[in-house]
């Protein structure tokens, strides 16, 4: 299932171009491209509050695990993990 598309303005049908111009509120130029992405918006109301609470609890739990560890050591571990991911793709 595709959730995004990128098209040059010159590739758009007349109807698609008019629709994009209507959404943007301005004419499209021939040297432009249009990107469309579809996603579920962030939760609102109670669902958002619950997600926020779970995130705060997870952050607090992680913070407890590194209590007493020097900040430089934490930064070094993060840097090492990022370096590993960048140089060892799946």
Number of C-alpha atoms within 10 A of each C-alpha: 3 6 8 10 10 10 12 13 18 14 12 14 10 10 9 12 17 15 12 18 14 12 9 10 9 10 11 17 11 10 8 10 14 14 10 10 9 9 7 5 6 8 12 10 7 9 11 12 12 13 14 13 12 12 12 12 12 12 11 11 11 11 11 10 9 12 9 8 9 9 11 9 11 12 11 11 12 12 11 12 11 12 11 11 10 10 8 8 6 5
